[in-house]
Amino acid sequence: MKIDLSKALRRAIKTGEVYVGSKRTLKAVRDGKAKMVVVAKNCPEDVMEKLKKHEVKVVTFEGTNMELGAICGKPFSVAALAIINEGESEILNAE
């Protein structure tokens, strides 16, 4: 089943718990809180390398960090975010 990642992200942010930003995302991954990580297609390579060291599902958003920030309703760029609780979204089914 193909889901609309943008729509699922908005729903997860509204109804669940999402940590926005590379630092918070990496901390959530290290602490074992993150069920899934979404990264922008232009996410910094050092962040990607740190994520590869952990057993967490990583999905690449096909837009830039500015576009990911806009979808999250933030007035700044977002390179990575961690899904802690998906809420009413089906984001964990994303490919």
Summary of the structure (lengths in Angstrom):
residues: 95
radius of gyration: 11.8
end to end distance: 9.0
largest distance: 31.7
contacts: 298
relative contact order: 0.31
helix: 40%
strand: 21%
